[in-house]
């Protein structure tokens, strides 16, 4: 969630903390999360962040077609 707030430097975006949970994808396994393009060491299936760019990275299973 984002909202605009005003302050001494003018308007800026404020990002509220939020939770992301991965979804299972057939033929793929969870590898890691990235937050603002940096790998997160946590192997948790849900993470709570206050960042703008969050991705879940999957790897294709070898026996999946």
Secondary structure by P-SEA (a helix, b strand, c coil): cbbbbbccccbbbbbccbbbbbbbbccccccccccccccccccccbbbbcccbbbbbbbbbcccc
